Amino acid sequence: MRLDKITRSGPRQYLQLVEAYRDDAGKAKHRILATLGRLDQIAGNLDSVLADLLKASGRSPDLLNSAEPSIEFESARALGDVWALNALWETLGFGELRRVFKKTRHTTDVEALIRVMVFNHLCDPESKLGVLRWLETVSFPGVETGAITHQQLLRSMDALINRQMAVDEVVAGLLRPLIDQDLSVVFYDLTTIRTEGLSSVEDDIRQFGMAKEGLIARQFMLGVVQTSDGLPIYHEVLAGNTAESPTLLTTLQTVLTRYPTIRRVILVADRGLLSLDNLDALSEIKLQSGEPLP
């Protein structure tokens, strides 16, 4: 059926409702079902005519006012890497961090925000604002990524610092089964990380010290302890003007406290850390059992 049949009678044109069909011989034909009127008279009321036809057929006249369908194209979201990391996160036990932040004053899910930033650094390292852009390209299981704001990411970092001891204890508990209890070879080293900017805050660790380039620069120091297999088990951020040698004993004592199952340590460090004073002090360190450190 169609409405585009227009017939002429002298100077006038008429709009007709026509049905197409095939006769018994299969020949295409058509028949006039109704004449709707003169085209010049109903042209201005054509919408009303169509609405009446829709109503007569049991369909809503509102169909005439519906917007034309539009097509939108969206990029496919990355799936595999984030889902694999999420499964690994839970399997290794890092979901235990939810307990650490459960009783904080933060109303947002701090563990989820930290997880988002960790996965971003593993997949496509970005700034905090870059994390928000990255979230638009991935499918993140169990997290309402559209509601995450830049301010929430910054506050989650504050929460991480405020609960650092509890977080370190959780991570240490996950690492303990991976550490050799009878013979632990540990490497300890410090490195300087240069910073820019002239602003200053209370207890600022960005201090002027001797940089790698052999000049005085504003910097902070990062100390890392790792096993012989390359597994990092402890790190500490220090002020940029910290002397290296005095950090050795406190770092080693922290490691022994955090991993009480260690019975023997072979320490590998550079010459700047192994001073004579440190060598004498190392011989006096005792394990938690009271026994001297072999």
N, C-alpha and C positions, 0 to 999 in steps of 0.2 A: 504494500500500500504506500502511496506517496501523495504529496500535496502540490507537486510542481506541474500539474497539468493546467495549462492556460489555453483557453479557447477564445476565438474572436467572433464577434457578431457585429459587423459594420465597424464603427470606430471604437467600440467598447471591447474590453477584455474581461473574461470571467475566470475565476479560480475554482477548480473542481477537485474533489477528492476521488482519486482513481485507484483501482485495484488491478494489479497485473496477475494473470493466471495463464494456464495452458489448457487447451481443449483436449478432447479425447484423442485427437490425432497427435498431440504433443506440440501443437503450434502455439507460439506465444501470442496472447491477446490481452486486452484490458477492457474493463467496464467501469462506467461512471457510477460511483456510489452516491454522490451528492454534489450539488453546485453550491458553493459557499457564497457566491455573490460577485458583484462587479469589483474588479481589482482596485479601481480608483477609490471605491467607497470603503473597502475593508482594510486597505493598506495601513491606515493609522491605527486600526483596532486588531491587527493580526495577533498580537500577544493575547488579547482577550479571547480570540477565536481558538487559539492553541490551548489556552487554559481550559476552555469549555470542553475541548476534545479530550484532554487529559482527565478531566473530572468525569466525563462520560465513560471513559475506559477504566475508571477505578484507580487512577494514579494521581499523585499529589500535584497540584498546579505549581507548587514550590520548586519543582524541577526546573522551571523556566528561569528562576532567579539564582540557581546554583552556579558557582564560579566554574569556569572552564578548568579541566584538570591540568595540573602542571607537573613537570618532571624535574626532580632534583637529583643531582649527582653528588655522592659523598665518597670520600676515599675509604678503602677498607682499613679496619683497625688491625694493628699487629696483635698477635695472639700467643704464638708458641713460646717465645722467650719469657714473657711475663708469667705465664701459667706454669712453666717449668720452674722458674725461680720461686714462685709462691709455694709450689709443692715441696721444693727443697727447704725453704724457710720453715715450713711446718714440720717436716721430717727431722730436721736437725734440732728442733726444739726452740727456735727463736720466738715462737708464739707465746712463750712463757713471759715475754716482756709485757704482755697485756696486764699481768698481775702487778708488775712494778708500777705501772701508771694508772692502775684502777682507782687508787685512793687519792690521786692528785686533784687539785682544784680545777683542772682543765676539763671542759665539757666535751671537747672533741676526742676522738680516738687517736691518742698520741702514737700508739704502736703502729696503727695503720699508716699514719703520716710518715713515720720514720721508715716503714717498709717501702712506701712509695719512693722516697728519696734514695734509699739504698738501691732499689731496683733500677732507678733512673741512672745512677752512677755506674751500674753494671752494664746497662743497655745503651745509653746515649747520654753521657755526662752533660749536665746543664746547670745553670744557676737556678735559684729558687723560682724565679719567673719562668725560666726555661722548662722547669718541671711541669708547670701548668700547661704550657704548649705541648709538651711531650704527652701528657695525659690525654690530649684530644686525639692522639694517633694510636692509642693502645686500648685493649680490652683488659681491665684490671679486675680480677675476681674478688668479690666480697667487699668492694670499696666504692662508695658513691663519689666518684671522681669529679662529677660536675659541681659538687658543693664545696670542694676544697678551694681555699683562698690563699693568697700569698702570705697574709698575716698569720694564718694558721700554721703554715710551714715554719715561719720564723719562731712562733711560740712553742712549737714542738721541739725545736732545737734548744730553747731555754729550759723546757721540761727535761730534756735529755741531760743537760748539764746539772740541773738541780738534783736529779736522781742518779748521778753518775756512779756512785758507790754501789747502789742496788743493781744497776745495769751491768757493771763490771762483775759483780758476783754471779749473776745469771750466766753471762758469757763464759766466765771461768768454770762454772759447773758444766757447761757444754764441752769445754776443751779438756777438762781433766782426764776423761777416758782416752784421749788421743795422745797423751804425753807419756813417754817412757818413764816408769817410776824407778827403775834400777840404775839407769845411766842416762842422764839428760845433758846433752851438749847444747848450750845456749849461746847465741850470738847477741851481743849488745853493742849498739852504736847510736850516736847522736848526729843529727844533721841540722844545718841552719836553713831556714826558709825565709827568704827576703820578702818584705812587705812594702807597700807604698802608702802615701798619705801622711798628713801632719796632725790629724785629730788625735785626741788623747782621752781616755776614759779611766775610771778608777780601777786600780789593780791591772793595768794594761800590761800584757805580756810582750807587746811589741816594743822592744828596747833596742838601743844601739849596741852593736857588738861586732866582732870580727867576722866578716862574711867570707864565703868560699872564694870570692874573687880577690881576697887579700886587702880589702878596704873596710872601713867602718860603715855599717849600714843598719837601718832599722829592720829588725827581724825577730823571729821567735825560733825556738829549738824543738825538735821532735826526737824523742828517744824511743827506740823500738827494741824489744827482746823477741827473738824467734828461735825455734828449735833448729836442729841440723837439717830437718826436712823442709825448712822454710815456712813453718807454721807460726805466724805471729801470735804470741800469747800475752803480751803486755805492751802498752805504749803510754807515753806521758808527754804532755806539751809543757814546755818550760819557757821562762822569760829569755829574751834574746841575748841578755848579758850574763847568763848563767855559766859558771865555770864547769867544764865537763867532768873533771876528776871526782868532785864530791858527790856526783849523782850516782855513781856506781853502787855504793853500799846500800843506799836507800832503795834503789831499784831492785837489787838482788833480794833484799829483805822482803820487799813487797811481793815479789814473785814467789818466794818460799812460803809466805803467809797465804797467798791466794791458791797455791798448789801444794798443800801439805803432804801429799803422797810422795813427793820427790825425796829421794834418799841420797842422791849424789849429783853433783853439778860440775861440768867442765865448762868453764867460762872462756869465751873467745871475744876479745875486744882489742881495740887499737892501742898504741903505745900511750896516747894521751890519757887514757882511762886507767891503765895499769901502772899507777905510780907506786913508789915504795910504801907510802903510807897505806894505800889501798891493799897492797899485798899482805901487809901485816894485819890489817883489819879483817881481811877475808879469812885468815886462819883462825880467827876468834868467833866467827859466825856459828851459831848453833841452830839445829833443827828444832821444830816445835816439840819434839820428844826430849829435848835437852842434850842430845848427842851432838858432838861437833860435826860440822859439815865436811865430808870427805874431800 
